[in-house]
């Protein structure tokens, strides 16, 4: 298991690079926890990236979870029903 802390908001400017980093982690780990403690904002591209990573994790039989989401991120996940996929 690896705990990976994202260091900037998930927005279109950095989503592609972050996705690549996390997919690289999937090559070596069966369980990945994304720590969003420092993330305050996720745009639509960032949400799409998370959904894409979730699908990739299913294809690879990997557990992908999120921890420490801010209140804003929790609200966004509830609105989009992603809380059911990522949050315990």
C-alpha positions as CSV (number, residue, x, y, z in Angstrom):
1,X,0.0,0.0,0.0
2,X,1.2,3.5,-0.8
3,X,-0.1,6.8,0.6
4,X,0.4,9.5,-2.1
5,X,-0.1,13.1,-1.1
6,X,-1.2,15.4,-3.9
7,X,0.5,18.7,-3.7
8,X,-1.7,21.0,-5.7
9,X,-5.3,21.5,-6.7
10,X,-6.6,19.1,-9.4
11,X,-7.1,21.4,-12.3
12,X,-6.7,21.2,-16.1
13,X,-3.1,22.6,-15.8
14,X,-1.8,19.6,-13.9
15,X,-4.3,16.8,-14.2
16,X,-2.4,15.0,-17.0
17,X,0.9,14.9,-15.1
18,X,-0.8,13.8,-11.9
19,X,-2.6,11.0,-13.7
20,X,0.7,9.8,-15.1
21,X,2.3,9.7,-11.7
22,X,-0.6,7.8,-10.2
23,X,-0.7,5.3,-13.0
24,X,3.0,4.7,-12.5
25,X,2.3,4.0,-8.8
26,X,-0.3,1.4,-9.9
27,X,2.4,-0.5,-11.7
28,X,4.1,-1.2,-8.3
29,X,1.3,-1.1,-5.7
30,X,-2.0,-3.0,-5.1
31,X,-3.5,-0.4,-2.8
32,X,-3.2,3.4,-3.3
33,X,-4.5,6.1,-1.0
34,X,-4.6,9.6,-2.4
35,X,-4.2,12.1,0.4
36,X,-6.0,15.3,-0.5
37,X,-5.3,17.2,2.6
38,X,-3.8,20.2,0.8
39,X,-6.4,20.2,-2.1
40,X,-9.1,22.9,-1.9
41,X,-10.3,22.8,-5.5
42,X,-11.0,20.2,-8.2
43,X,-12.3,21.3,-11.6
44,X,-14.1,19.2,-14.2
45,X,-10.9,18.0,-15.7
46,X,-9.6,16.9,-12.3
47,X,-12.9,15.1,-11.6
48,X,-12.6,13.3,-15.0
49,X,-9.0,12.4,-14.1
50,X,-10.2,10.8,-10.8
51,X,-12.9,8.8,-12.6
52,X,-10.4,7.7,-15.2
53,X,-8.0,6.6,-12.4
54,X,-10.8,4.7,-10.7
55,X,-11.6,2.8,-13.9
56,X,-7.9,2.1,-14.4
57,X,-7.7,0.8,-10.8
58,X,-10.7,-1.6,-11.5
59,X,-9.0,-2.9,-14.7
60,X,-5.8,-3.6,-12.7
61,X,-7.6,-5.0,-9.6
62,X,-6.2,-2.2,-7.4
63,X,-7.8,-0.5,-4.5
64,X,-7.9,3.3,-5.0
65,X,-9.2,5.4,-2.1
66,X,-9.1,9.1,-1.0
67,X,-8.4,10.4,2.4
68,X,-8.4,13.9,4.1
69,X,-10.6,15.7,1.6
70,X,-11.4,19.3,2.5
71,X,-15.1,20.2,3.1
72,X,-15.2,21.7,-0.4
73,X,-14.0,18.5,-2.0
74,X,-16.3,16.4,0.1
75,X,-19.2,18.5,-1.0
76,X,-18.2,18.1,-4.6
77,X,-17.9,14.4,-4.2
78,X,-21.4,14.2,-2.7
79,X,-22.9,16.3,-5.5
80,X,-21.3,14.1,-8.2
81,X,-21.8,10.8,-6.2
82,X,-18.1,10.2,-6.3
83,X,-18.1,9.9,-2.5
84,X,-19.5,6.4,-3.0
85,X,-16.5,5.4,-5.1
86,X,-13.6,7.0,-3.1
87,X,-14.6,7.7,0.5
88,X,-15.1,5.2,3.2
